Amino acid sequence: NCYKLYDVLNLSDLDVVQGSNQHGEVGLYAISVANNPSERLFTYIQDGYVFTKVNGEWAFIDYRGNKTELVLPSTFVVDNERVSYYNVYNRAFYDEDTITSIKLNSANVIYPYAFADANNLSKVLLNNGVSQIGDCAFLSCGNLKNIVIPNSTTMLGSRAFMNCLKLQAVRLSDNINEIQQLTFNCCYELSKIILPNN
């Protein structure tokens, strides 16, 4: 369960492979497995927010701070490159129990399990620009009460909000065209869903 182990420097003779469950699963959740220090994962940190490139696109991967109410940056500059959108990577906030609210400003794709089991998260503001919310993205966010899916969002993944026990209201995007199975399963307090005209 080393969900935050995203950068592995392998100086051993073991054949550690990204995504593999061999050798004690050391590479299972890794974004990068390097055999040479010069090949290590490059990260950019701004105010505790950790970003890196995954498959050529910038991604938010971790928070290293002590704030409980987070506002992710709308832009940042790395080596003269202005980054104006990024993805929220797998398990970026997984099992995070100190954060109570998050405002995303320039997110594009919210990867699977990005906020799963963030038990004290009660408020999430998604920016217009979020195109997809991945499988289990908000799974078991037990204190999340409502969510507005922005008009840019076209897909909600399987189990995206499953077990959000206090979720009461959802407003769906006008452009939503796919809601996968069990998206709102076990949301026992959900009493209001606003569907788009189309």
C-alpha positions in Angstrom: 0.0 0.0 0.0 2.8 2.5 -0.8 0.5 4.8 -2.8 2.8 7.7 -2.4 5.9 5.9 -3.7 6.0 7.4 -7.1 9.7 7.8 -7.8 11.9 4.7 -7.5 15.7 4.8 -8.0 16.9 1.2 -8.5 20.6 0.8 -8.0 20.3 -2.9 -7.4 20.5 -5.9 -9.8 16.7 -6.5 -9.4 14.5 -6.0 -12.5 12.1 -3.5 -10.9 9.4 -2.6 -13.4 6.8 0.3 -13.2 3.4 -1.2 -12.4 4.8 -4.6 -11.4 3.9 -6.4 -8.2 7.2 -8.3 -8.1 10.0 -7.5 -5.6 7.8 -6.5 -2.8 5.6 -4.3 -5.1 8.2 -1.5 -5.0 7.3 -0.5 -8.5 3.5 -1.0 -8.3 2.4 2.6 -7.9 5.5 4.2 -9.3 5.3 6.8 -12.0 9.0 6.4 -12.7 11.5 3.6 -12.1 15.0 4.8 -12.9 18.3 2.9 -12.9 20.5 6.0 -13.0 20.2 9.1 -10.9 20.2 11.3 -14.0 17.0 9.6 -15.2 15.0 10.2 -12.0 11.5 11.7 -12.0 11.5 15.5 -12.2 9.1 17.2 -9.8 8.1 20.8 -9.4 6.8 22.0 -6.0 4.9 25.2 -5.5 3.5 26.0 -2.0 3.5 22.3 -1.2 1.8 21.2 -4.4 3.8 18.6 -6.2 3.6 18.3 -10.0 5.4 16.1 -12.5 5.0 15.0 -16.1 3.2 11.7 -16.7 3.1 10.5 -20.3 4.0 14.0 -21.5 1.3 15.8 -19.6 1.6 17.7 -16.3 0.0 16.1 -13.3 -0.6 17.0 -9.7 0.7 14.0 -7.7 1.0 15.0 -4.0 0.5 17.7 -1.4 3.3 18.3 1.1 1.9 21.0 3.4 -0.3 21.4 6.4 -3.2 23.4 5.2 -6.7 21.9 5.5 -8.4 24.1 2.8 -6.5 23.8 -0.5 -6.7 26.0 -3.6 -4.6 24.4 -6.4 -2.8 26.9 -8.6 -4.3 27.9 -11.9 -0.9 28.3 -13.6 2.7 27.8 -12.9 6.0 28.2 -14.8 8.7 25.5 -15.1 11.8 26.2 -17.1 10.0 29.0 -19.1 7.1 26.7 -19.8 3.8 28.1 -18.6 1.5 25.3 -17.4 -2.1 26.2 -17.6 -3.7 22.8 -17.1 -2.8 19.6 -15.4 -4.3 16.3 -14.4 -5.0 15.1 -10.9 -3.1 11.8 -10.8 -4.0 8.5 -9.2 -4.3 8.6 -5.5 -3.0 12.2 -5.2 -5.2 12.6 -2.1 -5.9 9.0 -1.4 -6.7 8.3 2.3 -6.0 11.9 3.2 -7.8 12.7 6.4 -6.7 16.3 7.2 -8.0 18.1 4.1 -11.6 19.5 4.4 -11.9 21.5 1.1 -10.3 21.6 -2.3 -10.7 24.1 -5.1 -9.3 22.9 -8.5 -8.5 25.8 -10.9 -6.9 24.2 -14.0 -7.5 20.4 -13.7 -8.3 18.5 -16.9 -8.6 14.8 -16.0 -9.3 13.5 -12.5 -7.6 10.1 -12.5 -9.0 7.0 -10.7 -8.8 7.1 -6.9 -7.6 10.7 -6.9 -9.6 11.6 -3.8 -10.7 8.2 -2.6 -11.1 7.7 1.1 -10.4 11.4 1.9 -12.7 11.1 4.9 -12.9 14.7 6.0 -13.3 16.2 2.6 -16.6 18.0 2.6 -16.3 20.6 -0.1 -14.9 20.2 -3.7 -15.0 22.9 -6.3 -14.2 21.6 -9.8 -13.1 24.0 -12.5 -14.7 24.3 -15.9 -12.2 22.4 -17.9 -12.4 19.0 -16.1 -13.2 16.7 -18.9 -13.4 13.3 -17.1 -13.8 12.1 -13.6 -12.2 8.6 -13.3 -13.2 5.4 -11.7 -13.5 5.6 -7.9 -12.2 9.2 -8.0 -14.2 10.2 -4.9 -14.9 6.7 -3.6 -15.8 6.8 0.1 -15.4 10.5 0.7 -17.7 10.2 3.7 -18.3 13.9 4.4 -18.8 15.2 0.9 -22.2 16.7 0.8 -22.7 18.1 -2.7 -21.0 18.3 -6.0 -21.4 20.4 -9.2 -20.1 18.6 -12.3 -18.8 21.4 -14.6 -20.1 21.7 -18.2 -16.8 20.6 -19.6 -17.2 17.1 -18.1 -18.4 14.5 -20.5 -17.7 11.3 -18.5 -18.2 10.0 -14.9 -16.3 6.8 -14.2 -17.5 3.7 -12.5 -18.0 4.1 -8.8 -16.8 7.7 -9.0 -18.9 8.7 -6.0 -19.7 5.4 -4.5 -20.0 5.3 -0.7 -20.2 9.0 -0.4 -22.5 8.5 2.6 -23.4 12.2 3.2 -23.7 13.2 -0.5 -27.1 14.9 -0.8 -27.1 16.8 -4.1 -25.5 16.5 -7.5 -25.7 18.8 -10.5 -24.6 17.1 -13.7 -22.8 18.8 -16.6 -24.8 19.9 -19.6 -22.4 18.0 -21.8 -22.3 14.7 -19.9 -22.7 11.8 -22.2 -21.5 8.8 -20.2 -22.2 7.8 -16.6 -20.6 4.4 -15.9 -21.9 1.7 -13.6 -22.4 2.2 -9.9 -21.3 5.9 -10.0 -23.6 6.9 -7.1 -24.0 3.4 -5.5 -24.5 3.5 -1.7 -25.0 7.2 -1.6 -27.9 6.8 0.9 -28.6 10.5 1.5 -28.6 11.5 -2.1 -32.0 13.1 -2.6 -31.4 15.5 -5.5 -29.8 15.0 -9.0 -30.1 17.8 -11.5 -30.0 16.3 -15.0 -29.1 18.4 -18.1 -31.7 19.2 -20.8 -30.1 16.9 -23.3 
